[in-house]
Amino acid sequence: MAVWHYRKSPLPGMDRMEKEMAAQEQQQPQSRDVEVETDAPEAPPAAPEAQASVATQGVDDLLDEIDGVLESNAEEFVRAFVQKGGQ
């Protein structure tokens, strides 16, 4: 016949922490049903080529802006990125 011995946790306060964790597990978040009305119907998904075009347009605009800054004052632009004082 097996004899079971209950052994307390080796760390002080562990029993209390186990009880708190069990209490937290029993608490379940309440879900809230929220209905949102929209007047505009959803647009159908765009073709992958159109999505890629829109995504790259923003990048192209940013690169054009950087090119413009570099053409007018490249030295100042580079100095802004040079680390000073060992930082």
LINWO-V566231 format. One line per field, one symbol per residue. ss: DSSP state (H for helix, E for strand, L for the rest). phi: phi as a letter, one per 20 degrees, with the letter a starting at -180 (. if undefined). psi: psi as a letter, one per 40 degrees, with the letter a starting at -180 (. if undefined). Layout:
# LINWO-V566231
ss=???
phi=???
psi=???
This chain:
# LINWO-V566231
ss=LLLLLLLLLLLLLHHHHHHHHHHHHHLLLLLLLLLLLLLLLLLLLLLHHHHHHHHHHHHHHHHHHHHHHHHHHHHHHHHHHLLLLLL
phi=.edddedfffefnffffffffffffffdfeedecddeceefffffffgfffffffeffffffffffgffffebfffffffdffdmmf
psi=hihhhhhiiehhedddddddddddddhhihihhhhhhhdhihiihiiddddddddeddddddddddddddddgdddddddehhife.
